[in-house]
Structure formats: structure tokens, C-alpha cells
Amino acid sequence: MTIAFDRMSGPDWQHLMLAAADAIDANVDELSRLDAAVGDGDHGVNVATAMAYTRRHLEELSDPTPADVFKVVAKGFLDEMGGAAGALFGSLFKAVARSFQGALVTTAGQLADAIEAGCEIVTRRGNSQPGDKTMVDALVPAASAGRAAATDEATSGEVLDAMALAARQGAESTVDMTASRGRARYAEERSIGVQDAGATSVALILEAWAAANTVRSTE
């Protein structure tokens, strides 16, 4: 089975989210190392816990809709991760689920719409903007890149690729920032030189989506 060039079904998103869970699992120690430099050092474990819930419950679903997939993901972050980060990641995926509601397949344009909706919720609820050294530094450029890529002739894969690249660049840009939001702001100058863990998680998830889409599209 291959993913259609433009339209992605619930099982397609199920496959991409399981790939994202694998990516988080493979980077738990690195995410926690980044978080330890400015906080409690538990970000990697917490994100992995949310993704473990996602994996268990997604594997139980048979022929889900795209919204069904993201409702599971949102619940994993909101109920299993907890804290401010869990609320923000959960709000992101809940907004994506809401945006996909009623659709049996999603298009490139709908994907861009969904990530933009999630980004708006996160920036508003977290009261954060690019430059604050948070997950927003990866999410905002990803949403902007997705919108720019989502032309009438764009494929969902092209939108995913654009978002993944922008998210990684955004995450890397946080290295030279001083944190002004979240627990990391208390680290002050100690946050300089350390990549933000939340932004890195966003990049890992979007990169996993893009990579899994590319592999499955060539099967």
C-alpha cells in the first residue's frame, strides 16, 4: 500500500504517528540531556510516555479517520505527559484533530490548515513567540513553511518535507537564544548554547512524518 500523492487516510496518519513514536523513543536520552541543562531533565521521558500511550492505542484502531488518530495523540499528551508541556503538545494535536474532523482523507491544504491551527493555539496558550526558546521556535516556521508549500499543485509529501526542514532549522536556532518562557527561563544564561528540548521534539516528530511518508510512498 502506498500513500496517495495528495490525499492521506487515517491509516496513513496512523503509520506516520507510529514512526514519530519510534523517533522519540530513539532520542529519549538526548531530549532529557537537553532538558537537564535548563530544567528537571525529564522531557524525554515525559514525551516518550505520551508516545507510548499513543502507540498502544493507535495499534488498537482499525481503519481510523485522520481525526481519530490525532484524538488519541492529543489524549496521550494531555493525560499521560501532564504539566505545561503536555498541555501545549496536547493542545497542538487536539487542534489538528479538530481541523481534520469529518474528513476521511486529508489534502496538502488541509494539512497546512491543521498545523497552522495547532500553532495558533500553542502560541496563544503558551503566550510564546519565536525567540522565546520554546517549542514555538520550531512550530511557527514549520507552519509557515507548510502554508507556503501548500499550493494547488503541492502534494502532502512536499508539505511534510517543507515543515520538517523548517522545524529542524527552527530548533537549531534556539541554541543561541536565552529562554524567556517556561521553566528554562530560570536558567538565564545557562540556557544559552543548549538547544530547546520542546522545539527538538517538534522537529523529531515532523521529520519522522516526512521520512515515513517518503519510505511508504516508494513501497
ZADO-1210 file (C-alpha; in nm, 4 decimals, padded with zeros to 6 digits):
<atoms>
<atom x="00.0000" y="00.0000" z="00.0000" code="MET" pos="1"/>
<atom x="00.1281" y="00.3490" z="-00.0829" code="THR" pos="2"/>
<atom x="00.0244" y="00.6900" z="00.0348" code="ILE" pos="3"/>
<atom x="-00.1516" y="00.8855" z="-00.2373" code="ALA" pos="4"/>
<atom x="00.0494" y="01.1839" z="-00.3529" code="PHE" pos="5"/>
<atom x="-00.2023" y="01.4309" z="-00.2181" code="ASP" pos="6"/>
<atom x="-00.4605" y="01.2549" z="-00.0029" code="ARG" pos="7"/>
<atom x="-00.3754" y="01.0831" z="00.3236" code="MET" pos="8"/>
<atom x="-00.6127" y="00.8471" z="00.5033" code="SER" pos="9"/>
<atom x="-00.6463" y="00.7650" z="00.8707" code="GLY" pos="10"/>
<atom x="-00.4313" y="00.4513" z="00.8378" code="PRO" pos="11"/>
<atom x="-00.1677" y="00.6640" z="00.6631" code="ASP" pos="12"/>
<atom x="-00.1601" y="00.9021" z="00.9600" code="TRP" pos="13"/>
<atom x="-00.1610" y="00.6034" z="01.1937" code="GLN" pos="14"/>
<atom x="00.1587" y="00.4853" z="01.0211" code="HIS" pos="15"/>
<atom x="00.3207" y="00.8295" z="01.0438" code="LEU" pos="16"/>
<atom x="00.2405" y="00.8717" z="01.4130" code="MET" pos="17"/>
<atom x="00.3845" y="00.5310" z="01.4956" code="LEU" pos="18"/>
<atom x="00.7011" y="00.6388" z="01.3135" code="ALA" pos="19"/>
<atom x="00.7065" y="00.9531" z="01.5283" code="ALA" pos="20"/>
<atom x="00.6791" y="00.7376" z="01.8405" code="ALA" pos="21"/>
<atom x="00.9818" y="00.5404" z="01.7205" code="ASP" pos="22"/>
<atom x="01.1763" y="00.8636" z="01.6656" code="ALA" pos="23"/>
<atom x="01.1016" y="00.9882" z="02.0159" code="ILE" pos="24"/>
<atom x="01.1985" y="00.6521" z="02.1658" code="ASP" pos="25"/>
<atom x="01.5314" y="00.6669" z="01.9824" code="ALA" pos="26"/>
<atom x="01.6043" y="01.0157" z="02.1192" code="ASN" pos="27"/>
<atom x="01.4783" y="00.9951" z="02.4785" code="VAL" pos="28"/>
<atom x="01.8227" y="01.0355" z="02.6310" code="ASP" pos="29"/>
<atom x="01.9147" y="01.3296" z="02.4081" code="GLU" pos="30"/>
<atom x="01.5888" y="01.5116" z="02.4825" code="LEU" pos="31"/>
<atom x="01.6372" y="01.4599" z="02.8549" code="SER" pos="32"/>
<atom x="02.0001" y="01.5757" z="02.8294" code="ARG" pos="33"/>
<atom x="01.8883" y="01.8994" z="02.6643" code="LEU" pos="34"/>
<atom x="01.6204" y="01.9499" z="02.9283" code="ASP" pos="35"/>
<atom x="01.8596" y="01.8753" z="03.2145" code="ALA" pos="36"/>
<atom x="02.0740" y="02.1733" z="03.1188" code="ALA" pos="37"/>
<atom x="01.7892" y="02.4122" z="03.1981" code="VAL" pos="38"/>
<atom x="01.5255" y="02.2154" z="03.3902" code="GLY" pos="39"/>
<atom x="01.4363" y="01.8845" z="03.5516" code="ASP" pos="40"/>
<atom x="01.5758" y="01.6673" z="03.2743" code="GLY" pos="41"/>
<atom x="01.2526" y="01.4718" z="03.2345" code="ASP" pos="42"/>
<atom x="01.1300" y="01.5998" z="02.8975" code="HIS" pos="43"/>
<atom x="01.2472" y="01.2969" z="02.7017" code="GLY" pos="44"/>
<atom x="01.0867" y="01.0505" z="02.9391" code="VAL" pos="45"/>
<atom x="00.7641" y="01.2510" z="02.9512" code="ASN" pos="46"/>
<atom x="00.7294" y="01.2775" z="02.5732" code="VAL" pos="47"/>
<atom x="00.8114" y="00.9085" z="02.5397" code="ALA" pos="48"/>
<atom x="00.5413" y="00.8257" z="02.7952" code="THR" pos="49"/>
<atom x="00.2835" y="01.0176" z="02.5923" code="ALA" pos="50"/>
<atom x="00.4010" y="00.8444" z="02.2757" code="MET" pos="51"/>
<atom x="00.3838" y="00.5029" z="02.4436" code="ALA" pos="52"/>
<atom x="00.0160" y="00.5691" z="02.5130" code="TYR" pos="53"/>
<atom x="-00.0231" y="00.6790" z="02.1517" code="THR" pos="54"/>
<atom x="00.1409" y="00.3620" z="02.0243" code="ARG" pos="55"/>
<atom x="-00.0719" y="00.1298" z="02.2378" code="ARG" pos="56"/>
<atom x="-00.3998" y="00.2896" z="02.1451" code="HIS" pos="57"/>
<atom x="-00.3240" y="00.3522" z="01.7793" code="LEU" pos="58"/>
<atom x="-00.2360" y="-00.0131" z="01.7325" code="GLU" pos="59"/>
<atom x="-00.5833" y="-00.0988" z="01.8622" code="GLU" pos="60"/>
<atom x="-00.7595" y="00.1137" z="01.5991" code="LEU" pos="61"/>
<atom x="-00.8935" y="-00.0450" z="01.2818" code="SER" pos="62"/>
<atom x="-00.9386" y="00.1844" z="00.9808" code="ASP" pos="63"/>
<atom x="-00.9440" y="00.5103" z="01.1813" code="PRO" pos="64"/>
<atom x="-01.0169" y="00.8504" z="01.0340" code="THR" pos="65"/>
<atom x="-00.7396" y="01.1145" z="01.0454" code="PRO" pos="66"/>
<atom x="-00.9239" y="01.2856" z="01.3318" code="ALA" pos="67"/>
<atom x="-00.9428" y="00.9573" z="01.5237" code="ASP" pos="68"/>
<atom x="-00.5644" y="00.9267" z="01.5068" code="VAL" pos="69"/>
<atom x="-00.4969" y="01.2739" z="01.6400" code="PHE" pos="70"/>
<atom x="-00.7561" y="01.2457" z="01.9151" code="LYS" pos="71"/>
<atom x="-00.5532" y="00.9536" z="02.0501" code="VAL" pos="72"/>
<atom x="-00.2294" y="01.1503" z="02.0228" code="VAL" pos="73"/>
<atom x="-00.3800" y="01.4517" z="02.1981" code="ALA" pos="74"/>
<atom x="-00.5141" y="01.2377" z="02.4826" code="LYS" pos="75"/>
<atom x="-00.1721" y="01.0794" z="02.5283" code="GLY" pos="76"/>
<atom x="-00.0073" y="01.4171" z="02.5824" code="PHE" pos="77"/>
<atom x="-00.2872" y="01.5703" z="02.7872" code="LEU" pos="78"/>
<atom x="-00.3412" y="01.2727" z="03.0178" code="ASP" pos="79"/>
<atom x="-00.0041" y="01.0967" z="03.0280" code="GLU" pos="80"/>
<atom x="00.2569" y="01.3720" z="02.9943" code="MET" pos="81"/>
<atom x="00.0918" y="01.6381" z="03.2058" code="GLY" pos="82"/>
<atom x="00.2448" y="01.9709" z="03.3005" code="GLY" pos="83"/>
<atom x="00.2712" y="02.2783" z="03.0819" code="ALA" pos="84"/>
<atom x="00.4490" y="02.0950" z="02.8011" code="ALA" pos="85"/>
<atom x="00.1913" y="01.8169" z="02.7972" code="GLY" pos="86"/>
<atom x="-00.0887" y="02.0728" z="02.7783" code="ALA" pos="87"/>
<atom x="00.0756" y="02.2525" z="02.4873" code="LEU" pos="88"/>
<atom x="00.1591" y="01.9415" z="02.2864" code="PHE" pos="89"/>
<atom x="-00.1857" y="01.8049" z="02.3641" code="GLY" pos="90"/>
<atom x="-00.3466" y="02.1296" z="02.2501" code="SER" pos="91"/>
<atom x="-00.1478" y="02.1141" z="01.9273" code="LEU" pos="92"/>
<atom x="-00.2689" y="01.7671" z="01.8376" code="PHE" pos="93"/>
<atom x="-00.6233" y="01.8353" z="01.9602" code="LYS" pos="94"/>
<atom x="-00.6379" y="02.1307" z="01.7206" code="ALA" pos="95"/>
<atom x="-00.5155" y="01.9085" z="01.4368" code="VAL" pos="96"/>
<atom x="-00.7859" y="01.6523" z="01.5208" code="ALA" pos="97"/>
<atom x="-01.0493" y="01.9247" z="01.5214" code="ARG" pos="98"/>
<atom x="-00.9260" y="02.0565" z="01.1880" code="SER" pos="99"/>
<atom x="-00.9448" y="01.7076" z="01.0344" code="PHE" pos="100"/>
<atom x="-01.2873" y="01.6306" z="01.1812" code="GLN" pos="101"/>
<atom x="-01.5238" y="01.4766" z="00.9264" code="GLY" pos="102"/>
<atom x="-01.2534" y="01.4063" z="00.6666" code="ALA" pos="103"/>
<atom x="-01.1844" y="01.0512" z="00.5513" code="LEU" pos="104"/>
<atom x="-00.8682" y="01.1724" z="00.3804" code="VAL" pos="105"/>
<atom x="-00.6630" y="01.4903" z="00.4162" code="THR" pos="106"/>
<atom x="-00.5098" y="01.7005" z="00.1404" code="THR" pos="107"/>
<atom x="-00.1941" y="01.9108" z="00.1368" code="ALA" pos="108"/>
<atom x="-00.4025" y="02.2202" z="00.2012" code="GLY" pos="109"/>
<atom x="-00.5864" y="02.0606" z="00.4919" code="GLN" pos="110"/>
<atom x="-00.2551" y="01.9540" z="00.6427" code="LEU" pos="111"/>
<atom x="-00.1245" y="02.3102" z="00.6247" code="ALA" pos="112"/>
<atom x="-00.4509" y="02.4386" z="00.7749" code="ASP" pos="113"/>
<atom x="-00.4307" y="02.1888" z="01.0613" code="ALA" pos="114"/>
<atom x="-00.0731" y="02.2718" z="01.1589" code="ILE" pos="115"/>
<atom x="-00.1483" y="02.6430" z="01.1402" code="GLU" pos="116"/>
<atom x="-00.4477" y="02.5920" z="01.3705" code="ALA" pos="117"/>
<atom x="-00.2344" y="02.3967" z="01.6147" code="GLY" pos="118"/>
<atom x="00.0394" y="02.6573" z="01.6021" code="CYS" pos="119"/>
<atom x="-00.2075" y="02.9367" z="01.6790" code="GLU" pos="120"/>
<atom x="-00.3391" y="02.7501" z="01.9833" code="ILE" pos="121"/>
<atom x="00.0093" y="02.6790" z="02.1185" code="VAL" pos="122"/>
<atom x="00.1367" y="03.0348" z="02.0774" code="THR" pos="123"/>
<atom x="-00.1756" y="03.1744" z="02.2423" code="ARG" pos="124"/>
<atom x="-00.1941" y="02.9316" z="02.5336" code="ARG" pos="125"/>
<atom x="00.1782" y="02.9332" z="02.5931" code="GLY" pos="126"/>
<atom x="00.1975" y="03.3098" z="02.5492" code="ASN" pos="127"/>
<atom x="00.5128" y="03.2477" z="02.3468" code="SER" pos="128"/>
<atom x="00.6584" y="03.3854" z="02.0268" code="GLN" pos="129"/>
<atom x="00.9579" y="03.2849" z="01.8145" code="PRO" pos="130"/>
<atom x="01.2716" y="03.3840" z="02.0008" code="GLY" pos="131"/>
<atom x="01.1432" y="03.2790" z="02.3431" code="ASP" pos="132"/>
<atom x="01.3301" y="02.9457" z="02.3170" code="LYS" pos="133"/>
<atom x="01.0315" y="02.7117" z="02.3262" code="THR" pos="134"/>
<atom x="00.8602" y="02.4579" z="02.1005" code="MET" pos="135"/>
<atom x="00.7156" y="02.7589" z="01.9165" code="VAL" pos="136"/>
<atom x="01.0574" y="02.8247" z="01.7626" code="ASP" pos="137"/>
<atom x="01.0181" y="02.5035" z="01.5628" code="ALA" pos="138"/>
<atom x="00.6403" y="02.5079" z="01.5235" code="LEU" pos="139"/>
<atom x="00.5928" y="02.8575" z="01.3819" code="VAL" pos="140"/>
<atom x="00.8431" y="02.8185" z="01.0960" code="PRO" pos="141"/>
<atom x="00.7042" y="02.4716" z="01.0256" code="ALA" pos="142"/>
<atom x="00.3515" y="02.6114" z="00.9955" code="ALA" pos="143"/>
<atom x="00.4729" y="02.8952" z="00.7733" code="SER" pos="144"/>
<atom x="00.6680" y="02.6579" z="00.5506" code="ALA" pos="145"/>
<atom x="00.3710" y="02.4228" z="00.5257" code="GLY" pos="146"/>
<atom x="00.1448" y="02.7072" z="00.4189" code="ARG" pos="147"/>
<atom x="00.3955" y="02.8269" z="00.1602" code="ALA" pos="148"/>
<atom x="00.4340" y="02.4751" z="00.0213" code="ALA" pos="149"/>
<atom x="00.0609" y="02.4046" z="00.0034" code="ALA" pos="150"/>
<atom x="-00.0095" y="02.5392" z="-00.3418" code="THR" pos="151"/>
<atom x="-00.2824" y="02.3978" z="-00.5646" code="ASP" pos="152"/>
<atom x="-00.0356" y="02.1504" z="-00.7154" code="GLU" pos="153"/>
<atom x="00.1505" y="02.0563" z="-00.3984" code="ALA" pos="154"/>
<atom x="00.1487" y="01.7053" z="-00.2551" code="THR" pos="155"/>
<atom x="00.1132" y="01.6239" z="00.1115" code="SER" pos="156"/>
<atom x="00.4661" y="01.4841" z="00.0961" code="GLY" pos="157"/>
<atom x="00.6008" y="01.8186" z="-00.0213" code="GLU" pos="158"/>
<atom x="00.4243" y="01.9938" z="00.2646" code="VAL" pos="159"/>
<atom x="00.5627" y="01.7414" z="00.5140" code="LEU" pos="160"/>
<atom x="00.9157" y="01.7836" z="00.3772" code="ASP" pos="161"/>
<atom x="00.8942" y="02.1629" z="00.3976" code="ALA" pos="162"/>
<atom x="00.7629" y="02.1539" z="00.7539" code="MET" pos="163"/>
<atom x="01.0289" y="01.9078" z="00.8680" code="ALA" pos="164"/>
<atom x="01.3142" y="02.1166" z="00.7285" code="LEU" pos="165"/>
<atom x="01.1797" y="02.4389" z="00.8773" code="ALA" pos="166"/>
<atom x="01.1199" y="02.2762" z="01.2166" code="ALA" pos="167"/>
<atom x="01.4750" y="02.1438" z="01.2330" code="ARG" pos="168"/>
<atom x="01.6188" y="02.4825" z="01.1400" code="GLN" pos="169"/>
<atom x="01.3952" y="02.6457" z="01.3988" code="GLY" pos="170"/>
<atom x="01.5009" y="02.4029" z="01.6693" code="ALA" pos="171"/>
<atom x="01.8685" y="02.4587" z="01.5892" code="GLU" pos="172"/>
<atom x="01.8172" y="02.8354" z="01.6068" code="SER" pos="173"/>
<atom x="01.7311" y="02.8051" z="01.9764" code="THR" pos="174"/>
<atom x="02.0901" y="02.7181" z="02.0663" code="VAL" pos="175"/>
<atom x="02.1930" y="03.0835" z="02.0809" code="ASP" pos="176"/>
<atom x="01.8750" y="03.2073" z="02.2499" code="MET" pos="177"/>
<atom x="01.8154" y="03.2935" z="02.6128" code="THR" pos="178"/>
<atom x="01.4977" y="03.1322" z="02.7421" code="ALA" pos="179"/>
<atom x="01.2210" y="03.3730" z="02.8416" code="SER" pos="180"/>
<atom x="00.9306" y="03.1304" z="02.8838" code="ARG" pos="181"/>
<atom x="00.8763" y="02.8056" z="03.0705" code="GLY" pos="182"/>
<atom x="01.0963" y="02.6607" z="03.3418" code="ARG" pos="183"/>
<atom x="01.4075" y="02.7207" z="03.1308" code="ALA" pos="184"/>
<atom x="01.3764" y="03.0967" z="03.1844" code="ARG" pos="185"/>
<atom x="01.5041" y="03.0479" z="03.5377" code="TYR" pos="186"/>
<atom x="01.8284" y="02.9113" z="03.3986" code="ALA" pos="187"/>
<atom x="01.9015" y="03.2525" z="03.2428" code="GLU" pos="188"/>
<atom x="02.2465" y="03.2477" z="03.0790" code="GLU" pos="189"/>
<atom x="02.2785" y="02.8728" z="03.1319" code="ARG" pos="190"/>
<atom x="02.0176" y="02.8242" z="02.8611" code="SER" pos="191"/>
<atom x="02.2493" y="02.9784" z="02.6010" code="ILE" pos="192"/>
<atom x="02.4302" y="02.7138" z="02.3986" code="GLY" pos="193"/>
<atom x="02.1636" y="02.4462" z="02.4612" code="VAL" pos="194"/>
<atom x="01.9020" y="02.3540" z="02.2027" code="GLN" pos="195"/>
<atom x="01.5483" y="02.3704" z="02.3368" code="ASP" pos="196"/>
<atom x="01.4083" y="02.0255" z="02.4133" code="ALA" pos="197"/>
<atom x="01.0491" y="02.1103" z="02.3197" code="GLY" pos="198"/>
<atom x="01.1489" y="02.2545" z="01.9834" code="ALA" pos="199"/>
<atom x="01.3645" y="01.9486" z="01.9248" code="THR" pos="200"/>
<atom x="01.0678" y="01.7203" z="01.9942" code="SER" pos="201"/>
<atom x="00.8599" y="01.9089" z="01.7381" code="VAL" pos="202"/>
<atom x="01.1387" y="01.8692" z="01.4819" code="ALA" pos="203"/>
<atom x="01.1749" y="01.4970" z="01.5535" code="LEU" pos="204"/>
<atom x="00.8030" y="01.4358" z="01.5096" code="ILE" pos="205"/>
<atom x="00.7762" y="01.6289" z="01.1829" code="LEU" pos="206"/>
<atom x="01.0949" y="01.4704" z="01.0469" code="GLU" pos="207"/>
<atom x="00.9567" y="01.1267" z="01.1292" code="ALA" pos="208"/>
<atom x="00.6356" y="01.2069" z="00.9419" code="TRP" pos="209"/>
<atom x="00.8283" y="01.3202" z="00.6354" code="ALA" pos="210"/>
<atom x="01.0653" y="01.0214" z="00.6388" code="ALA" pos="211"/>
<atom x="00.7872" y="00.7653" z="00.6941" code="ALA" pos="212"/>
<atom x="00.5825" y="00.9189" z="00.4152" code="ASN" pos="213"/>
<atom x="00.8769" y="00.9031" z="00.1759" code="THR" pos="214"/>
<atom x="00.9553" y="00.5393" z="00.2562" code="VAL" pos="215"/>
<atom x="00.5958" y="00.4232" z="00.2329" code="ARG" pos="216"/>
<atom x="00.5331" y="00.6161" z="-00.0891" code="SER" pos="217"/>
<atom x="00.8081" y="00.4172" z="-00.2608" code="THR" pos="218"/>
<atom x="00.6899" y="00.0735" z="-00.1449" code="GLU" pos="219"/>
</atoms>
